[in-house]
């Protein structure tokens, strides 16, 4: 997840554990208040700007790392200078500071090659000193003619830069809102895998996850259980809200993201791998999955026009998306974002659950609505093993396996062989694309 500017920030008016009021204010108002509380409006403008950029970056680091929320608090930052930075409820805001804040509130400091806002530690430079910026020292440097970025590099090093005009968002909390478990799929799973593997460097009892793909598989479940045991959580292998934020907290700690000596987050560590905003011209397995769901739904609901599963988002797919959005009261954009995709999946699952048994012979076995991975058992696994064996009898590279309803290592190997044969990502798991391909191939052999 790349940093965004929160539209609002919640401030705890006291030490973290102290019973005190929380106030939620617009982020720009927060920065204006902090700057008016921390520095003097009569200082040279270069000093004011340098200090405000440090204050913005400090606050964004707290929000981005979810420093307090990952510890179970219901706020983003405190107003105590021993922990964070000064904020005075209903405090006076100076006109020139307000003007500068409106101009630079969505700019922040980063180290070269990193994406997280710098933990821009600072102190007044008289009564307290620290490894970071000296507030009074910035005045001396500004009077010597240094620019704001030169002042910041004087204190934080030459390897810092500014991010300008970062986007704003109403929601900066990272928890996806639903628990992740075996069979889940997407970028949130990639995030968990990456973070657990980094934590495992410090906690070697957590097994490394070999493949950082989007499938929540048995390896991921075992790593999550080990993490949960180490940190006294219920070892159920499910990443609910408590486990998600504990992983976030420990990951932030081992990476020292809330410290000037941060190991840093690179672009590759936060890059999204699986787009969930599909539009005309998109192509790939995400589009195939979308088309599979829409084609299945359209078999029963005539409001959806029939579409082929091609992996390319063309006019037919766009028209089906238009029809789905109109029928379910969604904005008719023809674009499939995470909310639309989730609604399509939900309608598909409802259709499968209501499906009479005699329909299956006409349309093929329906996808169970979740990724099948190693460790799964049951009727869906048994069905797909039978189809895999039918394909394997005709394709030499796909091994024939026991059809026992148990998704073990041999079934995983057969799935990987099929994915190699189809030229798609070798996850060893069966999602909607693999399911549709297996059923189609099996029925034509």
Secondary structure, DSSP 8 states (H G I E B T S, - for coil): ----EESEEEEESS-TTS---EEEEEHHHHHHHHHHHHS-TTS-HHHHHHHHHHHHHHHHHHHHTTTTGGGT-S-SEES-TTTS----TT----HHHHHHHHHHTT-EEEETT--S-----EE-SSS---SSEEHHHHHHHHHTT--HHHHHHHHH-TTEEEE-S--EES------SS-B-TT-BSHHHHHHHHHHHHHHHH-TTS---S--SSB--HHHHHHHHHHHHHTT---SS-B-HHHHHHHHHHHHHHHTTTSTT-----HHHH---S---B-TT-BSHHHHHHHHHHHHHHHH-TTS------SB--HHHHHHHHHHHHHTT----S-B-HHHHHHHHHHHHHHHHT--GGGHHHH-----SS-B-TT-BSHHHHHHHHHHHHHHTT-TTS-----SSB--HHHHHHHHHHHHHHTS---SSB-HHHHHHHHHHHHT-
